[in-house]
Amino acid sequence: MYVILVNDMKQQRVNRMLKLCRRYLHWIQNSVFEGEISEVKLMALLTKARAIMHEDEDSTILFKSRTQQWLEKQVVGCERSPLDTIL
Amino acid sequence: MYVILVNDMKQQRVNRMLKLCRRYLHWIQNSVFEGEISEVKLMALLTKARAIMHEDEDSTILFKSRTQQWLEKQVVGCERSPLDTIL
């Protein structure tokens, strides 16, 4: 399954969430991740994410698609993703 | 067409971009928008967005799908969207 994950976290939890999400998905922008992931791994990611999040203050939105082919991606402005390999 | 739009803007341009995107799409989180939009309206939105953006500093990512049915959305934590009608 292909997912897009977007986080909206309080500043003090951003880095922990970033590290977690990068273990499972590709970081493409600020707090946006994408990638192929299995149902089992996604459940693991969400369990760990919930342990970091304060559910009354933080928010994560997932968009799931059966295949990446159903989504066309377009980037306007600067590409962040090349940083992914450096950080 | 159904789109997900994610902005990563410098602080001083966030509000202008927010106002622009809300004229075309539903605001669902921090800098994330979604909605049905025609090709023509999307072109208009992107033209106006480029006029606001500094393309070396800001970034907008669009995910386009022929239909919303191909995407399943899941929200973890707090829902931001109820604010949309208030702000």
Backbone of each chain as nested JSON, in Angstrom:
{
  "chains": [
    {"id": "A", "residues": [
      {"number": 1, "name": "MET", "atoms": {"N": [0.843, -1.193, 0.0], "CA": [0.0, 0.0, 0.0], "C": [0.879, 1.244, 0.0]}},
      {"number": 2, "name": "TYR", "atoms": {"N": [0.405, 2.279, -0.657], "CA": [1.155, 3.525, -0.733], "C": [0.488, 4.55, 0.184]}},
      {"number": 3, "name": "VAL", "atoms": {"N": [1.28, 5.217, 1.006], "CA": [0.669, 6.198, 1.911], "C": [1.371, 7.561, 1.836]}},
      {"number": 4, "name": "ILE", "atoms": {"N": [0.577, 8.564, 2.106], "CA": [1.088, 9.917, 2.345], "C": [0.748, 10.217, 3.801]}},
      {"number": 5, "name": "LEU", "atoms": {"N": [1.735, 10.642, 4.551], "CA": [1.515, 10.924, 5.974], "C": [1.922, 12.37, 6.261]}},
      {"number": 6, "name": "VAL", "atoms": {"N": [1.02, 13.099, 6.906], "CA": [1.295, 14.501, 7.228], "C": [1.133, 14.715, 8.724]}},
      {"number": 7, "name": "ASN", "atoms": {"N": [2.175, 15.234, 9.35], "CA": [2.128, 15.491, 10.791], "C": [1.916, 16.965, 11.089]}},
      {"number": 8, "name": "ASP", "atoms": {"N": [1.203, 17.236, 12.144], "CA": [1.097, 18.591, 12.685], "C": [1.299, 18.461, 14.196]}},
      {"number": 9, "name": "MET", "atoms": {"N": [2.556, 18.625, 14.604], "CA": [2.927, 18.371, 15.993], "C": [3.355, 19.659, 16.686]}},
      {"number": 10, "name": "LYS", "atoms": {"N": [3.236, 19.688, 18.001], "CA": [3.858, 20.758, 18.785], "C": [5.376, 20.653, 18.616]}},
      {"number": 11, "name": "GLN", "atoms": {"N": [6.027, 21.803, 18.62], "CA": [7.461, 21.887, 18.315], "C": [8.301, 20.869, 19.091]}},
      {"number": 12, "name": "GLN", "atoms": {"N": [7.996, 20.701, 20.364], "CA": [8.851, 19.859, 21.204], "C": [8.78, 18.377, 20.827]}},
      {"number": 13, "name": "ARG", "atoms": {"N": [7.795, 17.996, 19.999], "CA": [7.692, 16.586, 19.613], "C": [8.006, 16.346, 18.131]}},
      {"number": 14, "name": "VAL", "atoms": {"N": [8.306, 17.429, 17.427], "CA": [8.533, 17.316, 15.976], "C": [9.687, 16.363, 15.653]}},
      {"number": 15, "name": "ASN", "atoms": {"N": [10.796, 16.523, 16.357], "CA": [11.978, 15.726, 16.013], "C": [11.804, 14.232, 16.275]}},
      {"number": 16, "name": "ARG", "atoms": {"N": [11.166, 13.916, 17.376], "CA": [10.937, 12.483, 17.656], "C": [10.057, 11.863, 16.589]}},
      {"number": 17, "name": "MET", "atoms": {"N": [9.029, 12.627, 16.19], "CA": [8.107, 12.11, 15.18], "C": [8.805, 11.993, 13.825]}},
      {"number": 18, "name": "LEU", "atoms": {"N": [9.632, 12.962, 13.52], "CA": [10.386, 12.93, 12.266], "C": [11.258, 11.675, 12.199]}},
      {"number": 19, "name": "LYS", "atoms": {"N": [11.983, 11.427, 13.272], "CA": [12.856, 10.245, 13.308], "C": [12.061, 8.959, 13.14]}},
      {"number": 20, "name": "LEU", "atoms": {"N": [10.941, 8.899, 13.833], "CA": [10.103, 7.7, 13.736], "C": [9.614, 7.497, 12.302]}},
      {"number": 21, "name": "CYS", "atoms": {"N": [9.037, 8.536, 11.73], "CA": [8.436, 8.384, 10.398], "C": [9.478, 8.043, 9.345]}},
      {"number": 22, "name": "ARG", "atoms": {"N": [10.689, 8.586, 9.513], "CA": [11.738, 8.3, 8.526], "C": [12.214, 6.855, 8.582]}},
      {"number": 23, "name": "ARG", "atoms": {"N": [11.929, 6.16, 9.671], "CA": [12.274, 4.742, 9.72], "C": [11.34, 3.91, 8.844]}},
      {"number": 24, "name": "TYR", "atoms": {"N": [10.194, 4.476, 8.502], "CA": [9.197, 3.705, 7.748], "C": [8.909, 4.277, 6.358]}},
      {"number": 25, "name": "LEU", "atoms": {"N": [9.098, 5.608, 6.209], "CA": [8.67, 6.265, 4.969], "C": [9.737, 7.249, 4.485]}},
      {"number": 26, "name": "HIS", "atoms": {"N": [9.542, 7.763, 3.281], "CA": [10.454, 8.783, 2.744], "C": [9.962, 10.166, 3.15]}},
      {"number": 27, "name": "TRP", "atoms": {"N": [10.883, 10.953, 3.609], "CA": [10.559, 12.321, 4.012], "C": [10.591, 13.192, 2.765]}},
      {"number": 28, "name": "ILE", "atoms": {"N": [9.493, 13.861, 2.445], "CA": [9.51, 14.663, 1.213], "C": [9.365, 16.153, 1.44]}},
      {"number": 29, "name": "GLN", "atoms": {"N": [8.899, 16.552, 2.601], "CA": [8.734, 17.99, 2.861], "C": [8.434, 18.185, 4.322]}},
      {"number": 30, "name": "ASN", "atoms": {"N": [9.04, 19.198, 4.925], "CA": [8.706, 19.609, 6.288], "C": [8.157, 18.438, 7.13]}},
      {"number": 31, "name": "SER", "atoms": {"N": [6.873, 18.259, 7.169], "CA": [6.294, 17.179, 7.973], "C": [5.489, 16.209, 7.116]}},
      {"number": 32, "name": "VAL", "atoms": {"N": [5.942, 16.015, 5.879], "CA": [5.226, 15.151, 4.938], "C": [6.102, 13.969, 4.53]}},
      {"number": 33, "name": "PHE", "atoms": {"N": [5.513, 12.802, 4.565], "CA": [6.227, 11.564, 4.243], "C": [5.395, 10.771, 3.253]}},
      {"number": 34, "name": "GLU", "atoms": {"N": [6.062, 9.929, 2.483], "CA": [5.324, 9.067, 1.56], "C": [6.075, 7.764, 1.411]}},
      {"number": 35, "name": "GLY", "atoms": {"N": [5.386, 6.778, 0.916], "CA": [6.081, 5.545, 0.612], "C": [5.187, 4.327, 0.604]}},
      {"number": 36, "name": "GLU", "atoms": {"N": [5.762, 3.25, 0.099], "CA": [5.112, 1.947, 0.141], "C": [5.312, 1.376, 1.539]}},
      {"number": 37, "name": "ILE", "atoms": {"N": [4.268, 0.836, 2.094], "CA": [4.365, 0.26, 3.438], "C": [3.314, -0.848, 3.566]}},
      {"number": 38, "name": "SER", "atoms": {"N": [3.666, -1.869, 4.312], "CA": [2.697, -2.948, 4.518], "C": [1.723, -2.551, 5.617]}},
      {"number": 39, "name": "GLU", "atoms": {"N": [0.604, -3.228, 5.655], "CA": [-0.416, -2.967, 6.688], "C": [0.187, -3.177, 8.082]}},
      {"number": 40, "name": "VAL", "atoms": {"N": [0.993, -4.218, 8.216], "CA": [1.589, -4.543, 9.52], "C": [2.566, -3.446, 9.968]}},
      {"number": 41, "name": "LYS", "atoms": {"N": [3.403, -2.999, 9.041], "CA": [4.361, -1.945, 9.387], "C": [3.653, -0.629, 9.666]}},
      {"number": 42, "name": "LEU", "atoms": {"N": [2.592, -0.374, 8.946], "CA": [1.843, 0.861, 9.197], "C": [1.229, 0.834, 10.593]}},
      {"number": 43, "name": "MET", "atoms": {"N": [0.716, -0.328, 10.991], "CA": [0.164, -0.447, 12.348], "C": [1.254, -0.199, 13.396]}},
      {"number": 44, "name": "ALA", "atoms": {"N": [2.445, -0.726, 13.136], "CA": [3.563, -0.512, 14.061], "C": [3.916, 0.971, 14.131]}},
      {"number": 45, "name": "LEU", "atoms": {"N": [3.971, 1.607, 12.981], "CA": [4.283, 3.043, 12.932], "C": [3.243, 3.839, 13.721]}},
      {"number": 46, "name": "LEU", "atoms": {"N": [1.968, 3.535, 13.507], "CA": [0.919, 4.309, 14.178], "C": [0.908, 4.069, 15.687]}},
      {"number": 47, "name": "THR", "atoms": {"N": [1.227, 2.85, 16.094], "CA": [1.305, 2.571, 17.534], "C": [2.409, 3.408, 18.171]}},
      {"number": 48, "name": "LYS", "atoms": {"N": [3.562, 3.449, 17.499], "CA": [4.685, 4.249, 18.024], "C": [4.374, 5.738, 17.946]}},
      {"number": 49, "name": "ALA", "atoms": {"N": [3.688, 6.137, 16.888], "CA": [3.336, 7.559, 16.74], "C": [2.4, 7.995, 17.872]}},
      {"number": 50, "name": "ARG", "atoms": {"N": [1.446, 7.133, 18.192], "CA": [0.498, 7.48, 19.266], "C": [1.205, 7.641, 20.605]}},
      {"number": 51, "name": "ALA", "atoms": {"N": [2.289, 6.887, 20.785], "CA": [3.047, 6.982, 22.037], "C": [3.788, 8.319, 22.135]}},
      {"number": 52, "name": "ILE", "atoms": {"N": [4.109, 8.898, 20.994], "CA": [4.795, 10.199, 20.98], "C": [3.775, 11.341, 21.057]}},
      {"number": 53, "name": "MET", "atoms": {"N": [2.665, 11.19, 20.338], "CA": [1.684, 12.273, 20.204], "C": [0.929, 12.563, 21.495]}},
      {"number": 54, "name": "HIS", "atoms": {"N": [0.528, 13.812, 21.626], "CA": [-0.509, 14.166, 22.59], "C": [-1.766, 14.346, 21.742]}},
      {"number": 55, "name": "GLU", "atoms": {"N": [-2.691, 13.432, 21.89], "CA": [-3.773, 13.372, 20.913], "C": [-4.72, 14.577, 20.955]}},
      {"number": 56, "name": "ASP", "atoms": {"N": [-4.634, 15.365, 22.038], "CA": [-5.461, 16.576, 22.072], "C": [-4.76, 17.767, 21.414]}},
      {"number": 57, "name": "GLU", "atoms": {"N": [-3.483, 17.629, 21.141], "CA": [-2.729, 18.763, 20.581], "C": [-2.131, 18.454, 19.21]}},
      {"number": 58, "name": "ASP", "atoms": {"N": [-1.801, 17.212, 18.971], "CA": [-1.095, 16.836, 17.741], "C": [-2.042, 16.092, 16.801]}},
      {"number": 59, "name": "SER", "atoms": {"N": [-1.645, 16.091, 15.558], "CA": [-2.503, 15.479, 14.557], "C": [-1.657, 14.848, 13.453]}},
      {"number": 60, "name": "THR", "atoms": {"N": [-2.067, 13.686, 13.035], "CA": [-1.43, 13.02, 11.892], "C": [-2.528, 12.611, 10.923]}},
      {"number": 61, "name": "ILE", "atoms": {"N": [-2.347, 12.95, 9.662], "CA": [-3.315, 12.535, 8.654], "C": [-2.628, 11.592, 7.683]}},
      {"number": 62, "name": "LEU", "atoms": {"N": [-3.294, 10.496, 7.446], "CA": [-2.805, 9.481, 6.51], "C": [-3.731, 9.404, 5.302]}},
      {"number": 63, "name": "PHE", "atoms": {"N": [-3.15, 9.367, 4.124], "CA": [-3.912, 9.068, 2.912], "C": [-3.364, 7.759, 2.377]}},
      {"number": 64, "name": "LYS", "atoms": {"N": [-4.231, 6.794, 2.224], "CA": [-3.777, 5.479, 1.769], "C": [-4.334, 5.184, 0.384]}},
      {"number": 65, "name": "SER", "atoms": {"N": [-3.477, 4.653, -0.444], "CA": [-3.906, 4.275, -1.782], "C": [-3.403, 2.865, -2.054]}},
      {"number": 66, "name": "ARG", "atoms": {"N": [-4.196, 2.103, -2.79], "CA": [-3.765, 0.727, -3.025], "C": [-2.461, 0.708, -3.828]}},
      {"number": 67, "name": "THR", "atoms": {"N": [-2.319, 1.682, -4.701], "CA": [-1.099, 1.75, -5.505], "C": [-0.702, 3.191, -5.776]}},
      {"number": 68, "name": "GLN", "atoms": {"N": [0.584, 3.425, -5.871], "CA": [1.101, 4.765, -6.119], "C": [0.68, 5.277, -7.5]}},
      {"number": 69, "name": "GLN", "atoms": {"N": [0.409, 4.331, -8.41], "CA": [0.048, 4.714, -9.775], "C": [-1.22, 5.545, -9.839]}},
      {"number": 70, "name": "TRP", "atoms": {"N": [-2.031, 5.46, -8.798], "CA": [-3.282, 6.211, -8.796], "C": [-3.088, 7.665, -8.385]}},
      {"number": 71, "name": "LEU", "atoms": {"N": [-1.86, 7.983, -8.0], "CA": [-1.56, 9.338, -7.563], "C": [-0.452, 9.944, -8.404]}},
      {"number": 72, "name": "GLU", "atoms": {"N": [-0.685, 11.135, -8.853], "CA": [0.357, 11.854, -9.582], "C": [0.883, 12.939, -8.661]}},
      {"number": 73, "name": "LYS", "atoms": {"N": [2.189, 13.013, -8.541], "CA": [2.779, 14.009, -7.646], "C": [3.383, 15.15, -8.444]}},
      {"number": 74, "name": "GLN", "atoms": {"N": [3.187, 16.36, -7.964], "CA": [3.77, 17.537, -8.623], "C": [4.377, 18.431, -7.548]}},
      {"number": 75, "name": "VAL", "atoms": {"N": [5.624, 18.829, -7.742], "CA": [6.275, 19.714, -6.778], "C": [6.438, 21.087, -7.401]}},
      {"number": 76, "name": "VAL", "atoms": {"N": [5.991, 22.12, -6.682], "CA": [6.168, 23.499, -7.118], "C": [7.132, 24.148, -6.124]}},
      {"number": 77, "name": "GLY", "atoms": {"N": [8.134, 24.835, -6.63], "CA": [9.121, 25.461, -5.746], "C": [10.269, 24.516, -5.508]}},
      {"number": 78, "name": "CYS", "atoms": {"N": [10.895, 24.652, -4.341], "CA": [12.104, 23.871, -4.104], "C": [11.776, 22.456, -3.638]}},
      {"number": 79, "name": "GLU", "atoms": {"N": [12.595, 21.522, -4.072], "CA": [12.452, 20.124, -3.657], "C": [13.194, 19.944, -2.349]}},
      {"number": 80, "name": "ARG", "atoms": {"N": [12.53, 19.41, -1.355], "CA": [13.207, 19.17, -0.087], "C": [13.89, 17.81, -0.048]}},
      {"number": 81, "name": "SER", "atoms": {"N": [13.363, 16.895, -0.826], "CA": [13.743, 15.498, -0.647], "C": [15.236, 15.2, -0.821]}},
      {"number": 82, "name": "PRO", "atoms": {"N": [15.991, 15.972, -1.627], "CA": [17.417, 15.641, -1.716], "C": [18.117, 15.683, -0.358]}},
      {"number": 83, "name": "LEU", "atoms": {"N": [17.592, 16.488, 0.566], "CA": [18.148, 16.548, 1.913], "C": [18.027, 15.226, 2.644]}},
      {"number": 84, "name": "ASP", "atoms": {"N": [17.067, 14.46, 2.256], "CA": [16.737, 13.234, 2.976], "C": [17.948, 12.325, 3.147]}},
      {"number": 85, "name": "THR", "atoms": {"N": [18.806, 12.324, 2.17], "CA": [19.953, 11.437, 2.241], "C": [21.07, 12.029, 3.098]}},
      {"number": 86, "name": "ILE", "atoms": {"N": [20.997, 13.336, 3.328], "CA": [22.071, 14.006, 4.069], "C": [21.777, 14.008, 5.572]}},
      {"number": 87, "name": "LEU", "atoms": {"N": [20.564, 14.327, 5.925], "CA": [20.229, 14.498, 7.35], "C": [20.187, 13.17, 8.094]}}
    ]},
    {"id": "B", "residues": [
      {"number": 1, "name": "MET", "atoms": {"N": [-11.205, 16.162, -10.515], "CA": [-9.981, 15.596, -9.965], "C": [-9.906, 15.92, -8.478]}},
      {"number": 2, "name": "TYR", "atoms": {"N": [-9.339, 14.995, -7.721], "CA": [-9.203, 15.191, -6.276], "C": [-7.734, 15.472, -5.972]}},
      {"number": 3, "name": "VAL", "atoms": {"N": [-7.466, 16.501, -5.194], "CA": [-6.067, 16.804, -4.888], "C": [-5.824, 16.954, -3.387]}},
      {"number": 4, "name": "ILE", "atoms": {"N": [-4.598, 16.618, -3.021], "CA": [-4.077, 16.931, -1.69], "C": [-2.941, 17.913, -1.932]}},
      {"number": 5, "name": "LEU", "atoms": {"N": [-2.966, 19.021, -1.232], "CA": [-1.944, 20.054, -1.428], "C": [-1.278, 20.332, -0.085]}},
      {"number": 6, "name": "VAL", "atoms": {"N": [0.049, 20.296, -0.078], "CA": [0.793, 20.534, 1.161], "C": [1.795, 21.656, 0.931]}},
      {"number": 7, "name": "ASN", "atoms": {"N": [1.716, 22.676, 1.756], "CA": [2.628, 23.821, 1.636], "C": [3.726, 23.765, 2.687]}},
      {"number": 8, "name": "ASP", "atoms": {"N": [4.887, 24.228, 2.297], "CA": [5.973, 24.445, 3.255], "C": [6.546, 25.823, 2.927]}},
      {"number": 9, "name": "MET", "atoms": {"N": [6.017, 26.824, 3.61], "CA": [6.337, 28.22, 3.295], "C": [7.102, 28.863, 4.436]}},
      {"number": 10, "name": "LYS", "atoms": {"N": [7.891, 29.893, 4.117], "CA": [8.47, 30.738, 5.161], "C": [7.319, 31.449, 5.886]}},
      {"number": 11, "name": "GLN", "atoms": {"N": [7.516, 31.663, 7.178], "CA": [6.455, 32.182, 8.043], "C": [5.746, 33.412, 7.459]}},
      {"number": 12, "name": "GLN", "atoms": {"N": [6.522, 34.316, 6.89], "CA": [5.927, 35.583, 6.442], "C": [4.974, 35.424, 5.256]}},
      {"number": 13, "name": "ARG", "atoms": {"N": [4.976, 34.236, 4.621], "CA": [4.08, 34.032, 3.483], "C": [2.985, 32.995, 3.769]}},
      {"number": 14, "name": "VAL", "atoms": {"N": [3.01, 32.453, 4.97], "CA": [2.06, 31.388, 5.31], "C": [0.611, 31.866, 5.191]}},
      {"number": 15, "name": "ASN", "atoms": {"N": [0.319, 33.037, 5.729], "CA": [-1.072, 33.496, 5.754], "C": [-1.639, 33.791, 4.375]}},
      {"number": 16, "name": "ARG", "atoms": {"N": [-0.82, 34.397, 3.538], "CA": [-1.302, 34.691, 2.176], "C": [-1.599, 33.396, 1.436]}},
      {"number": 17, "name": "MET", "atoms": {"N": [-0.726, 32.407, 1.623], "CA": [-0.907, 31.127, 0.941], "C": [-2.137, 30.396, 1.494]}},
      {"number": 18, "name": "LEU", "atoms": {"N": [-2.306, 30.485, 2.804], "CA": [-3.469, 29.865, 3.441], "C": [-4.767, 30.433, 2.865]}},
      {"number": 19, "name": "LYS", "atoms": {"N": [-4.819, 31.767, 2.798], "CA": [-6.037, 32.415, 2.261], "C": [-6.295, 32.002, 0.821]}},
      {"number": 20, "name": "LEU", "atoms": {"N": [-5.236, 31.964, 0.043], "CA": [-5.382, 31.572, -1.365], "C": [-5.901, 30.13, -1.481]}},
      {"number": 21, "name": "CYS", "atoms": {"N": [-5.254, 29.221, -0.785], "CA": [-5.62, 27.801, -0.928], "C": [-7.042, 27.541, -0.443]}},
      {"number": 22, "name": "ARG", "atoms": {"N": [-7.459, 28.277, 0.58], "CA": [-8.818, 28.069, 1.105], "C": [-9.897, 28.547, 0.146]}},
      {"number": 23, "name": "ARG", "atoms": {"N": [-9.519, 29.364, -0.808], "CA": [-10.508, 29.777, -1.818], "C": [-10.791, 28.649, -2.794]}},
      {"number": 24, "name": "TYR", "atoms": {"N": [-9.901, 27.672, -2.847], "CA": [-10.046, 26.594, -3.835], "C": [-10.254, 25.212, -3.203]}},
      {"number": 25, "name": "LEU", "atoms": {"N": [-9.738, 25.024, -1.972], "CA": [-9.725, 23.683, -1.374], "C": [-10.148, 23.749, 0.094]}},
      {"number": 26, "name": "HIS", "atoms": {"N": [-10.357, 22.584, 0.676], "CA": [-10.681, 22.519, 2.109], "C": [-9.396, 22.418, 2.918]}},
      {"number": 27, "name": "TRP", "atoms": {"N": [-9.328, 23.197, 3.93], "CA": [-8.163, 23.198, 4.819], "C": [-8.351, 22.069, 5.829]}},
      {"number": 28, "name": "ILE", "atoms": {"N": [-7.424, 21.13, 5.896], "CA": [-7.635, 20.014, 6.831], "C": [-6.609, 19.935, 7.941]}},
      {"number": 29, "name": "GLN", "atoms": {"N": [-5.483, 20.601, 7.777], "CA": [-4.468, 20.552, 8.839], "C": [-3.41, 21.588, 8.524]}},
      {"number": 30, "name": "ASN", "atoms": {"N": [-2.945, 22.285, 9.54], "CA": [-1.8, 23.191, 9.414], "C": [-1.636, 23.72, 7.972]}},
      {"number": 31, "name": "SER", "atoms": {"N": [-0.867, 23.066, 7.166], "CA": [-0.653, 23.552, 5.798], "C": [-1.078, 22.511, 4.761]}},
      {"number": 32, "name": "VAL", "atoms": {"N": [-2.129, 21.767, 5.099], "CA": [-2.612, 20.701, 4.222], "C": [-4.044, 20.997, 3.783]}},
      {"number": 33, "name": "PHE", "atoms": {"N": [-4.286, 20.833, 2.498], "CA": [-5.597, 21.111, 1.911], "C": [-5.994, 19.932, 1.041]}},
      {"number": 34, "name": "GLU", "atoms": {"N": [-7.292, 19.758, 0.863], "CA": [-7.749, 18.703, -0.037], "C": [-9.034, 19.141, -0.702]}},
      {"number": 35, "name": "GLY", "atoms": {"N": [-9.385, 18.469, -1.76], "CA": [-10.674, 18.743, -2.361], "C": [-10.742, 18.407, -3.826]}},
      {"number": 36, "name": "GLU", "atoms": {"N": [-11.97, 18.429, -4.321], "CA": [-12.225, 18.276, -5.747], "C": [-11.957, 19.609, -6.424]}},
      {"number": 37, "name": "ILE", "atoms": {"N": [-11.276, 19.564, -7.53], "CA": [-10.965, 20.8, -8.241], "C": [-10.816, 20.474, -9.726]}},
      {"number": 38, "name": "SER", "atoms": {"N": [-11.219, 21.408, -10.566], "CA": [-11.065, 21.183, -12.009], "C": [-9.634, 21.514, -12.418]}},
      {"number": 39, "name": "GLU", "atoms": {"N": [-9.241, 21.007, -13.566], "CA": [-7.899, 21.281, -14.097], "C": [-7.693, 22.789, -14.255]}},
      {"number": 40, "name": "VAL", "atoms": {"N": [-8.715, 23.473, -14.729], "CA": [-8.623, 24.927, -14.971], "C": [-8.439, 25.687, -13.662]}},
      {"number": 41, "name": "LYS", "atoms": {"N": [-9.228, 25.319, -12.661], "CA": [-9.109, 26.001, -11.366], "C": [-7.771, 25.688, -10.697]}},
      {"number": 42, "name": "LEU", "atoms": {"N": [-7.299, 24.474, -10.885], "CA": [-6.002, 24.118, -10.306], "C": [-4.884, 24.939, -10.947]}},
      {"number": 43, "name": "MET", "atoms": {"N": [-4.992, 25.148, -12.246], "CA": [-3.987, 25.981, -12.92], "C": [-4.029, 27.41, -12.383]}},
      {"number": 44, "name": "ALA", "atoms": {"N": [-5.237, 27.908, -12.159], "CA": [-5.377, 29.267, -11.612], "C": [-4.77, 29.339, -10.22]}},
      {"number": 45, "name": "LEU", "atoms": {"N": [-5.057, 28.33, -9.407], "CA": [-4.498, 28.284, -8.048], "C": [-2.965, 28.273, -8.09]}},
      {"number": 46, "name": "LEU", "atoms": {"N": [-2.402, 27.44, -8.958], "CA": [-0.934, 27.332, -9.008], "C": [-0.281, 28.61, -9.531]}},
      {"number": 47, "name": "THR", "atoms": {"N": [-0.944, 29.261, -10.459], "CA": [-0.405, 30.534, -10.968], "C": [-0.357, 31.565, -9.845]}},
      {"number": 48, "name": "LYS", "atoms": {"N": [-1.437, 31.632, -9.071], "CA": [-1.474, 32.587, -7.954], "C": [-0.493, 32.173, -6.85]}},
      {"number": 49, "name": "ALA", "atoms": {"N": [-0.372, 30.872, -6.647], "CA": [0.555, 30.38, -5.619], "C": [1.998, 30.751, -5.978]}},
      {"number": 50, "name": "ARG", "atoms": {"N": [2.329, 30.598, -7.26], "CA": [3.698, 30.936, -7.693], "C": [4.004, 32.419, -7.485]}},
      {"number": 51, "name": "ALA", "atoms": {"N": [2.972, 33.245, -7.593], "CA": [3.172, 34.685, -7.396], "C": [3.462, 35.001, -5.926]}},
      {"number": 52, "name": "ILE", "atoms": {"N": [2.987, 34.157, -5.036], "CA": [3.232, 34.36, -3.597], "C": [4.566, 33.73, -3.191]}},
      {"number": 53, "name": "MET", "atoms": {"N": [4.843, 32.562, -3.731], "CA": [6.011, 31.78, -3.31], "C": [7.331, 32.406, -3.723]}},
      {"number": 54, "name": "HIS", "atoms": {"N": [8.349, 32.132, -2.934], "CA": [9.725, 32.325, -3.382], "C": [10.23, 30.919, -3.695]}},
      {"number": 55, "name": "GLU", "atoms": {"N": [10.412, 30.645, -4.956], "CA": [10.58, 29.245, -5.357], "C": [11.89, 28.614, -4.858]}},
      {"number": 56, "name": "ASP", "atoms": {"N": [12.814, 29.458, -4.386], "CA": [14.049, 28.899, -3.822], "C": [13.901, 28.588, -2.333]}},
      {"number": 57, "name": "GLU", "atoms": {"N": [12.828, 29.072, -1.717], "CA": [12.657, 28.882, -0.274], "C": [11.391, 28.102, 0.072]}},
      {"number": 58, "name": "ASP", "atoms": {"N": [10.37, 28.254, -0.743], "CA": [9.07, 27.655, -0.426], "C": [8.802, 26.452, -1.314]}},
      {"number": 59, "name": "SER", "atoms": {"N": [7.901, 25.635, -0.851], "CA": [7.62, 24.407, -1.581], "C": [6.138, 24.031, -1.43]}},
      {"number": 60, "name": "THR", "atoms": {"N": [5.562, 23.607, -2.521], "CA": [4.194, 23.084, -2.496], "C": [4.191, 21.734, -3.184]}},
      {"number": 61, "name": "ILE", "atoms": {"N": [3.616, 20.755, -2.532], "CA": [3.505, 19.442, -3.164], "C": [2.034, 19.123, -3.386]}},
      {"number": 62, "name": "LEU", "atoms": {"N": [1.756, 18.686, -4.582], "CA": [0.397, 18.31, -4.962], "C": [0.344, 16.821, -5.24]}},
      {"number": 63, "name": "PHE", "atoms": {"N": [-0.661, 16.163, -4.713], "CA": [-0.947, 14.78, -5.089], "C": [-2.305, 14.797, -5.769]}},
      {"number": 64, "name": "LYS", "atoms": {"N": [-2.338, 14.299, -6.993], "CA": [-3.591, 14.339, -7.759], "C": [-4.089, 12.922, -7.975]}},
      {"number": 65, "name": "SER", "atoms": {"N": [-5.382, 12.773, -7.801], "CA": [-5.997, 11.474, -8.038], "C": [-7.239, 11.699, -8.892]}},
      {"number": 66, "name": "ARG", "atoms": {"N": [-7.51, 10.752, -9.782], "CA": [-8.67, 10.951, -10.644], "C": [-9.953, 11.005, -9.805]}},
      {"number": 67, "name": "THR", "atoms": {"N": [-9.971, 10.246, -8.728], "CA": [-11.153, 10.24, -7.875], "C": [-10.763, 10.04, -6.412]}},
      {"number": 68, "name": "GLN", "atoms": {"N": [-11.538, 10.657, -5.542], "CA": [-11.276, 10.563, -4.106], "C": [-11.42, 9.13, -3.604]}},
      {"number": 69, "name": "GLN", "atoms": {"N": [-12.212, 8.34, -4.322], "CA": [-12.476, 6.958, -3.899], "C": [-11.217, 6.109, -3.849]}},
      {"number": 70, "name": "TRP", "atoms": {"N": [-10.193, 6.539, -4.554], "CA": [-8.952, 5.774, -4.573], "C": [-8.086, 6.058, -3.364]}},
      {"number": 71, "name": "LEU", "atoms": {"N": [-8.532, 6.995, -2.549], "CA": [-7.754, 7.362, -1.371], "C": [-8.598, 7.193, -0.122]}},
      {"number": 72, "name": "GLU", "atoms": {"N": [-8.01, 6.542, 0.86], "CA": [-8.689, 6.419, 2.145], "C": [-7.974, 7.335, 3.125]}},
      {"number": 73, "name": "LYS", "atoms": {"N": [-8.73, 8.147, 3.835], "CA": [-8.121, 9.09, 4.764], "C": [-8.317, 8.62, 6.199]}},
      {"number": 74, "name": "GLN", "atoms": {"N": [-7.269, 8.747, 6.987], "CA": [-7.349, 8.381, 8.399], "C": [-6.699, 9.489, 9.217]}},
      {"number": 75, "name": "VAL", "atoms": {"N": [-7.411, 9.971, 10.245], "CA": [-6.861, 11.017, 11.1], "C": [-6.542, 10.421, 12.462]}},
      {"number": 76, "name": "VAL", "atoms": {"N": [-5.313, 10.652, 12.929], "CA": [-4.905, 10.212, 14.262], "C": [-4.663, 11.469, 15.083]}},
      {"number": 77, "name": "GLY", "atoms": {"N": [-5.212, 11.521, 16.278], "CA": [-5.067, 12.725, 17.102], "C": [-6.219, 13.67, 16.87]}},
      {"number": 78, "name": "CYS", "atoms": {"N": [-5.966, 14.957, 17.053], "CA": [-7.069, 15.908, 16.987], "C": [-7.389, 16.284, 15.545]}},
      {"number": 79, "name": "GLU", "atoms": {"N": [-8.653, 16.487, 15.293], "CA": [-9.13, 16.927, 13.981], "C": [-9.043, 18.442, 13.933]}},
      {"number": 80, "name": "ARG", "atoms": {"N": [-8.377, 18.957, 12.909], "CA": [-8.302, 20.415, 12.801], "C": [-9.47, 20.982, 12.017]}},
      {"number": 81, "name": "SER", "atoms": {"N": [-10.035, 20.166, 11.165], "CA": [-10.948, 20.709, 10.167], "C": [-12.19, 21.412, 10.733]}},
      {"number": 82, "name": "PRO", "atoms": {"N": [-12.683, 21.043, 11.94], "CA": [-13.852, 21.791, 12.426], "C": [-13.584, 23.295, 12.517]}},
      {"number": 83, "name": "LEU", "atoms": {"N": [-12.315, 23.674, 12.723], "CA": [-11.95, 25.095, 12.775], "C": [-12.217, 25.796, 11.453]}},
      {"number": 84, "name": "ASP", "atoms": {"N": [-12.201, 25.035, 10.402], "CA": [-12.267, 25.605, 9.066], "C": [-13.471, 26.526, 8.89]}},
      {"number": 85, "name": "THR", "atoms": {"N": [-14.551, 26.19, 9.539], "CA": [-15.758, 26.989, 9.385], "C": [-15.717, 28.235, 10.264]}},
      {"number": 86, "name": "ILE", "atoms": {"N": [-14.834, 28.223, 11.258], "CA": [-14.784, 29.339, 12.199], "C": [-13.815, 30.418, 11.726]}},
      {"number": 87, "name": "LEU", "atoms": {"N": [-12.642, 29.979, 11.289], "CA": [-11.587, 30.952, 10.947], "C": [-11.906, 31.73, 9.677]}}
    ]}
  ]
}
